[in-house]
Amino acid sequence: MLNLIIAFVGLFSIVLNAQVVLVEHSFKLTLRDGTIVQMVPGSSKSGVNTYYYFPVNLRLSKTTNGEPEFSFLTYENKKDQPVEGSILHFLLVWGLTAEQEREVVLRLETRDSLAVLNGCISLEIPSKGPSMAIEGKNEIAGVLQKSTSLDMMAALTPGTKMAFAYHLNADQTNVFQKAMKQPASLKEVTVALNFRFHGISSSRSMTEDSQLFGLKTDFKNLFAPVLHHKKNGP
């Protein structure tokens, strides 16, 4: 499973962008690539049935020509000397790809002939706790948690790039290089995004905890395009 989806939802309705969204009628679609998409229905006075999806498919961003937006550059003070350090930079995004979105639309239409996919549910940053965190307890987790040079914050809209930048010393560089060669350790480290629904209850008061949604993906899956390229490249 590419994405581990954690949803904290109660049996209630919320009002979202002038649409009543019935969370108690949410359901999941499993796509051909194994991605699990949690959907939530809403209805409009026009008779068209609208659907939204929750955050899904956290992954490396790609350039317009399909290359992963990932760079890892080592440096040394003198030629043929041990590596002094490195610079690591990568971009993450979440949301359905164009192909996945087409599949979701087709799947929805088999359930509801009047279905319209209206994008992702509206989100906001939770007032409690981080909106983005790197979780894990092994050596590579420590490097990725402590060495970032940016304040990490979850993107609230699909396709928005989230930047990770690191300036690693020699020891940290060795740890990262080892993890890339033996990626089992990357499986134990995850990026966790935390969101709050953007809406109010139409039936009862809701606490913030009842409107939270989380998305997690481990670094072995996140870096899979790079690991695959290195394994099969020249």
QUIGI-V443103 format. One record per residue. N is the residue number from 0. SS is DSSP state (H for helix, E for strand, - for the rest). PSI is psi in whole degrees, -180 to 180 (none if undefined). NEAR is the number of other C-alpha atoms within 8 Angstrom. Layout:
# QUIGI-V443103
n:N ss:SS psi:PSI near:NEAR
n:N ss:SS psi:PSI near:NEAR
This chain:
# QUIGI-V443103
n:0 ss:- psi:123 near:5
n:1 ss:- psi:-31 near:8
n:2 ss:- psi:133 near:12
n:3 ss:E psi:114 near:8
n:4 ss:E psi:128 near:9
n:5 ss:E psi:116 near:8
n:6 ss:E psi:129 near:7
n:7 ss:- psi:92 near:10
n:8 ss:- psi:143 near:9
n:9 ss:- psi:180 near:8
n:10 ss:- psi:89 near:6
n:11 ss:- psi:172 near:11
n:12 ss:E psi:150 near:12
n:13 ss:E psi:152 near:13
n:14 ss:E psi:123 near:12
n:15 ss:E psi:117 near:12
n:16 ss:- psi:47 near:5
n:17 ss:- psi:11 near:5
n:18 ss:E psi:139 near:9
n:19 ss:E psi:115 near:12
n:20 ss:E psi:121 near:12
n:21 ss:E psi:92 near:12
n:22 ss:E psi:-30 near:13
n:23 ss:E psi:-14 near:8
n:24 ss:E psi:19 near:7
n:25 ss:E psi:156 near:10
n:26 ss:E psi:168 near:7
n:27 ss:E psi:143 near:8
n:28 ss:E psi:131 near:9
n:29 ss:E psi:117 near:8
n:30 ss:- psi:169 near:11
n:31 ss:- psi:-31 near:5
n:32 ss:- psi:4 near:4
n:33 ss:- psi:-8 near:8
n:34 ss:- psi:132 near:11
n:35 ss:E psi:123 near:11
n:36 ss:E psi:123 near:11
n:37 ss:E psi:125 near:10
n:38 ss:E psi:154 near:12
n:39 ss:E psi:130 near:14
n:40 ss:E psi:155 near:13
n:41 ss:E psi:166 near:12
n:42 ss:E psi:152 near:11
n:43 ss:- psi:165 near:10
n:44 ss:- psi:-16 near:5
n:45 ss:- psi:-11 near:4
n:46 ss:- psi:-10 near:7
n:47 ss:- psi:133 near:10
n:48 ss:E psi:116 near:12
n:49 ss:E psi:149 near:12
n:50 ss:E psi:146 near:13
n:51 ss:E psi:156 near:13
n:52 ss:E psi:151 near:11
n:53 ss:- psi:160 near:10
n:54 ss:- psi:138 near:10
n:55 ss:- psi:162 near:12
n:56 ss:- psi:57 near:10
n:57 ss:- psi:132 near:13
n:58 ss:E psi:170 near:10
n:59 ss:E psi:136 near:13
n:60 ss:- psi:157 near:10
n:61 ss:E psi:151 near:9
n:62 ss:- psi:175 near:8
n:63 ss:- psi:-23 near:5
n:64 ss:- psi:13 near:5
n:65 ss:- psi:8 near:6
n:66 ss:- psi:137 near:7
n:67 ss:E psi:138 near:10
n:68 ss:- psi:81 near:10
n:69 ss:E psi:133 near:10
n:70 ss:E psi:142 near:8
n:71 ss:E psi:110 near:8
n:72 ss:E psi:122 near:7
n:73 ss:E psi:159 near:10
n:74 ss:E psi:156 near:8
n:75 ss:- psi:157 near:10
n:76 ss:- psi:-36 near:7
n:77 ss:- psi:151 near:5
n:78 ss:- psi:142 near:5
n:79 ss:- psi:16 near:4
n:80 ss:- psi:161 near:7
n:81 ss:- psi:152 near:5
n:82 ss:- psi:133 near:10
n:83 ss:- psi:-26 near:10
n:84 ss:E psi:-171 near:14
n:85 ss:E psi:165 near:14
n:86 ss:E psi:124 near:12
n:87 ss:E psi:132 near:13
n:88 ss:E psi:133 near:11
n:89 ss:E psi:158 near:11
n:90 ss:E psi:135 near:12
n:91 ss:E psi:150 near:11
n:92 ss:E psi:165 near:14
n:93 ss:- psi:167 near:12
n:94 ss:- psi:164 near:12
n:95 ss:- psi:140 near:10
n:96 ss:- psi:169 near:6
n:97 ss:H psi:-41 near:6
n:98 ss:H psi:-43 near:7
n:99 ss:H psi:-40 near:9
n:100 ss:H psi:-40 near:9
n:101 ss:H psi:-41 near:8
n:102 ss:H psi:-41 near:9
n:103 ss:H psi:-44 near:10
n:104 ss:H psi:-46 near:11
n:105 ss:H psi:-41 near:8
n:106 ss:H psi:-39 near:8
n:107 ss:H psi:-40 near:12
n:108 ss:H psi:-25 near:10
n:109 ss:H psi:-24 near:7
n:110 ss:H psi:-34 near:7
n:111 ss:- psi:112 near:8
n:112 ss:- psi:-17 near:7
n:113 ss:- psi:13 near:8
n:114 ss:E psi:140 near:13
n:115 ss:E psi:124 near:10
n:116 ss:E psi:120 near:9
n:117 ss:E psi:28 near:7
n:118 ss:E psi:-160 near:7
n:119 ss:E psi:149 near:11
n:120 ss:- psi:144 near:11
n:121 ss:- psi:143 near:10
n:122 ss:E psi:161 near:10
n:123 ss:E psi:166 near:9
n:124 ss:- psi:132 near:10
n:125 ss:- psi:147 near:12
n:126 ss:- psi:-18 near:4
n:127 ss:- psi:134 near:4
n:128 ss:- psi:169 near:5
n:129 ss:- psi:149 near:8
n:130 ss:- psi:-17 near:13
n:131 ss:E psi:139 near:11
n:132 ss:E psi:151 near:9
n:133 ss:E psi:121 near:11
n:134 ss:E psi:139 near:10
n:135 ss:- psi:164 near:9
n:136 ss:- psi:2 near:8
n:137 ss:- psi:-174 near:9
n:138 ss:H psi:-44 near:7
n:139 ss:H psi:-31 near:12
n:140 ss:H psi:-42 near:13
n:141 ss:H psi:-39 near:10
n:142 ss:H psi:-47 near:11
n:143 ss:H psi:-24 near:10
n:144 ss:H psi:-36 near:9
n:145 ss:H psi:-17 near:6
n:146 ss:- psi:-2 near:9
n:147 ss:E psi:142 near:11
n:148 ss:- psi:8 near:8
n:149 ss:- psi:151 near:7
n:150 ss:- psi:118 near:5
n:151 ss:- psi:133 near:10
n:152 ss:- psi:137 near:8
n:153 ss:- psi:138 near:11
n:154 ss:- psi:141 near:9
n:155 ss:- psi:-6 near:10
n:156 ss:- psi:144 near:9
n:157 ss:- psi:142 near:11
n:158 ss:- psi:-7 near:7
n:159 ss:- psi:129 near:9
n:160 ss:- psi:137 near:9
n:161 ss:E psi:122 near:11
n:162 ss:E psi:139 near:10
n:163 ss:E psi:123 near:12
n:164 ss:E psi:133 near:11
n:165 ss:E psi:140 near:11
n:166 ss:E psi:104 near:11
n:167 ss:E psi:141 near:12
n:168 ss:E psi:-176 near:9
n:169 ss:H psi:-47 near:10
n:170 ss:H psi:-43 near:8
n:171 ss:H psi:-37 near:10
n:172 ss:H psi:-43 near:12
n:173 ss:H psi:-40 near:8
n:174 ss:H psi:-44 near:11
n:175 ss:H psi:-43 near:10
n:176 ss:H psi:-40 near:8
n:177 ss:H psi:-43 near:8
n:178 ss:H psi:-36 near:12
n:179 ss:H psi:-29 near:9
n:180 ss:H psi:-29 near:6
n:181 ss:- psi:76 near:7
n:182 ss:H psi:0 near:9
n:183 ss:H psi:-34 near:8
n:184 ss:H psi:-26 near:11
n:185 ss:H psi:-23 near:13
n:186 ss:H psi:-23 near:11
n:187 ss:H psi:3 near:12
n:188 ss:- psi:131 near:15
n:189 ss:E psi:154 near:13
n:190 ss:E psi:126 near:12
n:191 ss:E psi:125 near:13
n:192 ss:E psi:137 near:11
n:193 ss:E psi:131 near:14
n:194 ss:E psi:161 near:14
n:195 ss:E psi:139 near:12
n:196 ss:E psi:144 near:11
n:197 ss:- psi:94 near:9
n:198 ss:- psi:177 near:9
n:199 ss:E psi:161 near:9
n:200 ss:E psi:140 near:11
n:201 ss:- psi:-6 near:9
n:202 ss:- psi:-30 near:7
n:203 ss:- psi:164 near:6
n:204 ss:- psi:148 near:6
n:205 ss:- psi:143 near:8
n:206 ss:- psi:163 near:6
n:207 ss:H psi:-35 near:8
n:208 ss:H psi:-27 near:6
n:209 ss:H psi:-1 near:9
n:210 ss:H psi:23 near:12
n:211 ss:E psi:149 near:14
n:212 ss:E psi:136 near:12
n:213 ss:E psi:148 near:12
n:214 ss:E psi:127 near:14
n:215 ss:E psi:143 near:13
n:216 ss:E psi:139 near:14
n:217 ss:E psi:159 near:12
n:218 ss:H psi:-24 near:12
n:219 ss:H psi:-41 near:11
n:220 ss:H psi:-40 near:10
n:221 ss:H psi:-42 near:11
n:222 ss:- psi:5 near:9
n:223 ss:H psi:-43 near:8
n:224 ss:H psi:-34 near:8
n:225 ss:H psi:-43 near:9
n:226 ss:H psi:-42 near:9
n:227 ss:H psi:-41 near:8
n:228 ss:H psi:-42 near:8
n:229 ss:H psi:-35 near:8
n:230 ss:H psi:-36 near:6
n:231 ss:H psi:2 near:6
n:232 ss:- psi:-178 near:5
n:233 ss:- psi:none near:3
